[in-house]
Amino acid sequence: MSLVKGLKTQAKETIETLGKPTIETDTPAETVVEAPAIDVKKEDPIVNLVAKVPLSHRNHWVGEARKEGKTLTAVVSELLARRYGTPGN
């Protein structure tokens, strides 16, 4: 079996086992809780916010957030709300 085929097979088995791809950290993916960092009104739609960062930085930040049981989305939302506030505050 070629190296590439072996890696593809291993990746497929991992994805099937976990249900979705994740970055390996010390904290299992099942313990990560998606919790909104800020109050969001139901009529206010959720949109994407994009920031281009080096892959190594993102991987480090994702790992650190997971150690705390948070998602990177929750951490970034919390930091932006703390620094700039939210509408009406």
Summary of the structure (lengths in Angstrom):
residues: 89
radius of gyration: 17.0
end to end distance: 60.2
largest distance: 60.5
contacts: 154
relative contact order: 0.15
helix: 51%
strand: 0%
